[in-house]
């Protein structure tokens, strides 16, 4: 049976400034992550996390990612001592370390604390997906890059992972994904065959995933391009996912690699770039290519003003189902164990539209029969 999981991000349903205020200071973050007793000063933050997680479950997602409203790169880099941010990018300014209290992701801590309550509401123990930015993508944000940077960042990521893996009778972290959207998208001398950076990145990935696997948690890599095949060599990697149009889902070699390396595929069956969804919708209405960009801008204006229903631009369930059918036919059900949207839903105009997208995808997967 195919299970669904989402990539993570959604628009925020409410007062985002108020949400951020409750985790703005280090002192409050420590209090938030280490308190086990509900307190009013974190109430809004906490309720939004639980509410979104329940909405994802209600939409039919089997393994929801923790509600991801914040910038994930900043979340992790800003918690590391010895790193500073400038106008040009991040830089290492001293010995890197991450204090125990900063390793805890507050959103995940909330789910752990309230697992019993969520379990009662959903009538089943919660399964959580944990997504973290990978070392290669984080390294791309630095002004000076070198092979050492992968292992330095990887060590910090490993500590965050270890802290946030929980498992109790009311729920557990079921799957951990490293998000590497930058990997393979441009020519990088650090990744040339025989380069030290290539070896260092592979070793760093393996180190992180080994920790996850040792806790009997599934591992995943989220890519936006798969032309660089280094990821296939990660021994502790279980699941690979990329974008809808990526050759990964049409190449004959993918099936051979999945079988040879004993890995599995997450079928990306729903487009999540909202501009592309609008573009595809307009093309069906015979809008000329030269006028598309202006028409897309007009649609966004209407959506923001409440003059257009954003859900009309979502893909129909038949389109989503056809994608799933083709992938299953191509690779077989034994290697396609998961399905979901291709990426996060932060570009969607409303939270409700994002949840409807998840509902359509999960409906297709649950109703699918080979």
C-alpha positions as CSV (number, residue, x, y, z in Angstrom):
1,X,0.0,0.0,0.0
2,X,1.3,3.4,-1.0
3,X,1.6,6.0,1.8
4,X,1.5,9.7,1.4
5,X,3.7,12.4,2.9
6,X,4.1,16.1,2.3
7,X,7.3,18.1,1.9
8,X,6.5,20.6,4.6
9,X,5.8,24.2,4.1
10,X,2.4,25.9,3.9
11,X,1.1,29.5,4.0
12,X,0.5,30.7,7.6
13,X,-3.1,30.8,8.6
14,X,-3.3,33.8,10.9
15,X,-1.1,36.5,12.5
16,X,2.5,35.5,11.5
17,X,4.1,38.4,13.5
18,X,2.4,37.1,16.6
19,X,3.5,33.6,15.8
20,X,7.1,34.7,15.5
21,X,7.1,36.8,18.6
22,X,6.6,33.7,20.8
23,X,9.9,32.2,19.6
24,X,11.8,35.4,18.9
25,X,14.3,35.4,21.8
26,X,16.8,32.8,22.9
27,X,15.5,32.9,26.5
28,X,12.0,32.1,25.4
29,X,13.1,29.5,23.0
30,X,14.9,27.7,25.8
31,X,11.8,28.0,27.9
32,X,9.6,26.8,25.1
33,X,11.6,23.8,24.2
34,X,12.3,22.6,27.7
35,X,9.0,23.3,29.3
36,X,6.6,20.4,29.5
37,X,3.8,22.4,31.0
38,X,1.4,24.4,28.8
39,X,1.8,28.2,29.4
40,X,-0.2,31.0,27.9
41,X,2.7,32.9,26.4
42,X,3.3,30.2,23.9
43,X,-0.4,29.4,23.3
44,X,-0.8,30.9,19.9
45,X,2.4,29.3,18.5
46,X,1.4,25.9,20.0
47,X,-2.2,25.9,18.8
48,X,-1.2,26.8,15.2
49,X,1.3,23.9,15.1
50,X,-1.3,21.4,16.4
51,X,-4.0,22.8,14.2
52,X,-2.0,22.5,11.0
53,X,-0.8,19.0,11.8
54,X,-4.4,17.9,12.4
55,X,-5.5,19.6,9.2
56,X,-2.9,17.6,7.2
57,X,-4.0,14.3,8.9
58,X,-7.6,15.3,8.1
59,X,-6.6,15.9,4.5
60,X,-5.5,12.2,4.4
61,X,-1.8,12.6,4.6
62,X,-0.3,9.4,6.3
63,X,3.0,10.9,7.4
64,X,2.6,14.7,7.7
65,X,5.7,16.8,7.9
66,X,5.8,19.0,11.0
67,X,4.1,22.3,10.3
68,X,6.8,24.4,8.6
69,X,5.9,28.1,8.5
70,X,9.4,29.5,9.1
71,X,12.4,29.7,6.8
72,X,14.2,26.4,7.4
73,X,17.7,27.6,6.4
74,X,17.6,30.5,8.9
75,X,16.1,28.3,11.6
76,X,19.2,26.0,11.5
77,X,22.0,28.4,10.7
78,X,20.9,31.0,13.2
79,X,21.1,28.4,16.0
80,X,24.7,27.6,15.4
81,X,27.4,29.4,17.3
82,X,30.5,30.5,15.3
83,X,28.4,31.5,12.3
84,X,27.5,35.0,11.3
85,X,25.3,36.5,8.5
86,X,26.4,39.4,6.3
87,X,24.9,41.0,3.2
88,X,27.0,38.7,1.1
89,X,25.9,35.5,2.9
90,X,26.9,33.4,5.9
91,X,30.5,33.0,7.1
92,X,32.3,31.0,9.8
93,X,33.8,33.3,12.4
94,X,35.0,30.9,15.0
95,X,34.6,27.3,16.4
96,X,31.2,26.0,15.5
97,X,28.9,24.5,18.1
98,X,25.2,24.2,18.9
99,X,24.0,24.4,22.4
100,X,21.7,21.5,23.6
101,X,18.7,23.9,24.0
102,X,19.1,25.2,20.4
103,X,19.0,21.7,18.9
104,X,15.4,21.3,19.6
105,X,13.0,22.3,16.8
106,X,10.1,23.9,18.8
107,X,7.5,22.7,16.3
108,X,8.5,19.1,16.7
109,X,8.7,19.5,20.5
110,X,5.1,20.7,20.5
111,X,4.0,17.6,18.6
112,X,5.9,15.3,21.0
113,X,4.4,17.0,24.0
114,X,0.8,16.9,22.7
115,X,1.1,13.5,21.0
116,X,-1.5,12.0,23.3
117,X,-4.1,14.6,22.6
118,X,-3.5,14.4,18.9
119,X,-3.7,10.6,19.0
120,X,-7.0,10.8,20.8
121,X,-8.4,13.2,18.1
122,X,-7.2,11.1,15.2
123,X,-7.7,7.7,16.8
124,X,-4.2,6.6,15.8
125,X,-0.7,7.2,16.9
126,X,0.8,10.1,15.0
127,X,3.5,9.6,12.4
128,X,5.7,12.6,11.9
129,X,8.0,13.5,9.0
130,X,11.0,15.6,9.9
131,X,12.6,17.7,7.2
132,X,16.0,19.4,7.5
133,X,18.0,21.4,5.0
134,X,20.9,19.3,3.8
135,X,24.6,20.2,4.2
136,X,25.1,21.0,0.5
137,X,22.3,23.4,0.3
138,X,23.2,25.1,3.6
139,X,26.8,25.4,2.3
140,X,25.6,27.2,-0.8
141,X,24.6,30.1,1.4
142,X,28.2,30.8,2.6
143,X,30.5,33.3,1.1
144,X,33.4,30.9,1.3
145,X,32.8,27.3,0.4
146,X,35.2,24.3,0.8
147,X,35.0,20.6,1.4
148,X,35.4,21.1,5.1
149,X,32.1,23.1,5.2
150,X,30.0,20.0,4.4
151,X,31.3,18.0,7.4
152,X,31.1,21.1,9.7
153,X,27.5,21.7,8.8
154,X,26.7,17.9,8.8
155,X,27.9,17.6,12.4
156,X,25.4,20.3,13.4
157,X,22.6,18.7,11.4
158,X,23.3,15.4,13.1
159,X,22.9,16.9,16.5
160,X,19.6,18.5,15.6
161,X,18.4,15.1,14.2
162,X,19.4,13.2,17.3
163,X,17.6,15.7,19.5
164,X,14.3,15.7,17.6
165,X,13.8,12.0,17.0
166,X,11.0,10.9,19.4
167,X,9.2,7.6,19.8
168,X,6.5,6.9,22.4
169,X,3.2,5.0,22.5
170,X,1.3,8.0,21.1
171,X,3.5,8.8,18.2
172,X,6.9,8.9,16.6
173,X,9.1,10.4,14.0
174,X,8.6,8.0,11.1
175,X,10.7,9.5,8.4
176,X,13.5,12.1,8.1
177,X,14.3,13.9,4.8
178,X,17.3,16.0,3.9
179,X,16.2,18.8,1.6
180,X,18.9,19.4,-1.1
181,X,17.2,21.6,-3.7
182,X,20.4,23.2,-4.9
183,X,22.3,19.9,-5.4
184,X,23.1,19.2,-9.0
185,X,21.5,22.3,-10.4
186,X,24.8,24.0,-11.4
187,X,28.3,23.0,-12.3
188,X,30.3,22.9,-9.0
189,X,34.0,22.0,-9.0
190,X,33.6,20.8,-5.5
191,X,31.6,17.9,-6.9
192,X,33.9,16.9,-9.8
193,X,34.8,13.2,-9.9
194,X,37.8,12.7,-7.7
195,X,37.4,16.0,-5.9
196,X,37.7,16.0,-2.2
197,X,34.4,17.9,-1.9
198,X,32.5,15.0,-3.6
199,X,33.9,12.5,-1.2
200,X,33.3,14.8,1.8
201,X,29.7,15.4,0.9
202,X,29.0,11.7,0.4
203,X,30.6,10.9,3.8
204,X,28.6,13.7,5.4
205,X,25.3,12.5,4.0
206,X,26.1,9.0,5.1
207,X,27.0,10.0,8.6
208,X,23.7,11.9,9.1
209,X,21.5,9.1,7.5
210,X,23.3,6.4,9.6
211,X,22.2,8.1,12.8
212,X,18.6,8.2,11.6
213,X,18.7,4.5,10.4
214,X,20.2,3.4,13.8
215,X,16.9,4.7,15.4
216,X,14.9,2.6,12.9
217,X,13.6,5.7,11.1
218,X,13.2,5.8,7.3
219,X,15.5,8.2,5.4
220,X,14.7,10.4,2.4
221,X,16.5,12.9,0.1
222,X,14.5,15.7,-1.5
223,X,16.0,16.9,-4.8
224,X,15.1,19.3,-7.5
225,X,17.4,17.7,-10.0
226,X,19.0,14.3,-10.3
227,X,21.6,14.6,-13.1
228,X,24.4,14.3,-10.6
229,X,24.1,10.7,-9.4
230,X,26.2,11.0,-6.2
231,X,23.1,10.5,-4.1
232,X,22.7,6.9,-5.3
233,X,25.8,6.0,-3.4
234,X,24.4,6.8,0.0
235,X,24.1,3.4,1.6
236,X,21.8,4.5,4.5
237,X,19.3,6.3,2.1
238,X,15.9,4.6,1.7
239,X,13.8,7.0,-0.4
240,X,14.4,9.4,-3.3
241,X,12.1,12.2,-4.4
242,X,12.3,15.0,-7.0
243,X,10.0,17.2,-9.0
244,X,7.2,16.1,-11.3
245,X,9.1,16.7,-14.5
246,X,12.4,15.3,-13.4
247,X,13.9,12.5,-15.6
248,X,14.1,10.4,-12.4
249,X,10.5,9.5,-13.1
250,X,10.9,8.5,-16.7
251,X,14.4,7.2,-17.1
252,X,14.9,3.5,-17.7
253,X,18.0,3.5,-15.6
254,X,16.0,4.6,-12.5
255,X,14.4,1.2,-12.0
256,X,17.8,-0.5,-12.4
257,X,19.4,1.8,-9.8
258,X,16.5,1.4,-7.4
259,X,16.9,-2.4,-7.5
260,X,20.6,-2.4,-7.5
261,X,21.0,0.0,-4.6
262,X,17.8,-1.3,-2.8
263,X,16.1,2.1,-2.6
264,X,12.6,3.2,-3.0
265,X,10.8,6.0,-4.9
266,X,8.4,8.7,-3.6
267,X,6.2,9.4,-6.6
268,X,5.8,13.2,-6.9
269,X,2.4,13.5,-8.4
270,X,1.3,17.1,-7.8
271,X,2.8,20.3,-9.1
272,X,3.3,22.8,-6.3
273,X,4.6,25.9,-8.0
274,X,1.5,28.0,-8.1
275,X,2.7,30.2,-11.0
276,X,3.0,27.0,-13.0
277,X,-0.5,25.8,-12.0
278,X,-1.9,29.1,-13.2
279,X,0.0,28.9,-16.4
280,X,-1.2,25.4,-17.1
281,X,-4.8,26.5,-16.4
282,X,-4.5,29.5,-18.7
283,X,-3.1,27.4,-21.5
284,X,-6.2,25.2,-21.5
285,X,-8.2,28.5,-22.0
286,X,-6.2,29.1,-25.2
287,X,-4.3,32.1,-23.8
288,X,-1.4,33.0,-26.1
289,X,2.1,32.4,-24.8
290,X,3.1,36.0,-25.3
291,X,0.3,37.1,-23.0
292,X,0.8,34.5,-20.3
293,X,3.0,36.4,-17.9
294,X,0.6,39.4,-17.8
295,X,-2.4,37.0,-17.4
296,X,-0.7,35.3,-14.5
297,X,-0.1,38.7,-12.8
298,X,-3.7,39.5,-13.3
299,X,-4.8,36.2,-11.7
300,X,-2.7,36.9,-8.7
301,X,-4.3,40.4,-8.3
302,X,-7.7,38.9,-8.5
303,X,-6.9,36.1,-6.0
304,X,-5.4,38.6,-3.5
305,X,-8.5,40.8,-3.8
306,X,-10.8,37.8,-3.3
307,X,-12.2,38.1,-6.8
308,X,-11.0,34.6,-7.9
309,X,-11.1,31.3,-6.1
310,X,-7.6,30.0,-6.0
311,X,-8.6,26.3,-5.9
312,X,-9.8,26.4,-9.5
313,X,-6.1,26.4,-10.5
314,X,-5.4,23.2,-8.6
315,X,-4.8,20.1,-10.7
316,X,-7.8,17.8,-11.1
317,X,-7.7,14.4,-9.4
318,X,-7.7,12.7,-12.9
319,X,-4.4,14.4,-13.8
320,X,-2.8,13.4,-10.4
321,X,-4.1,9.9,-10.8
322,X,-2.6,9.6,-14.3
323,X,0.8,10.6,-13.1
324,X,0.7,8.0,-10.3
325,X,-0.4,5.3,-12.8
326,X,2.5,6.0,-15.1
327,X,5.0,5.9,-12.4
328,X,3.7,2.6,-11.0
329,X,3.7,1.1,-14.5
330,X,7.2,2.3,-15.0
331,X,8.8,1.1,-11.8
332,X,6.3,-1.4,-10.2
333,X,4.5,-1.2,-6.9
334,X,7.4,-2.9,-5.0
335,X,9.6,0.2,-5.5
336,X,7.1,3.0,-5.2
337,X,6.0,3.0,-1.6
338,X,5.2,6.7,-1.2
339,X,3.6,9.5,-3.0
340,X,2.8,13.2,-2.5
341,X,3.3,16.7,-3.8
342,X,6.6,17.5,-5.5
343,X,7.6,20.3,-3.0
344,X,6.3,22.5,-0.3
345,X,3.2,24.6,-0.6
346,X,4.5,28.0,0.6
347,X,3.9,29.6,-2.9
348,X,0.1,28.9,-2.6
349,X,-2.0,32.0,-2.1
350,X,-3.9,30.6,0.9
351,X,-3.6,28.0,3.6
352,X,-7.0,26.5,2.7
353,X,-5.8,26.1,-0.9
354,X,-2.7,24.2,0.2
355,X,-4.8,21.8,2.4
356,X,-7.1,21.2,-0.6
357,X,-4.1,20.3,-2.7
358,X,-3.1,17.7,-0.1
359,X,-6.6,16.4,0.1
360,X,-6.8,15.8,-3.6
361,X,-3.4,14.0,-3.7
362,X,-4.3,11.8,-0.7
363,X,-7.7,11.0,-2.2
364,X,-6.1,9.8,-5.4
365,X,-3.5,7.6,-3.6
366,X,-6.1,6.0,-1.3
367,X,-8.4,5.2,-4.2
368,X,-5.6,4.0,-6.5
369,X,-5.7,0.4,-7.7
370,X,-3.1,-1.0,-10.1
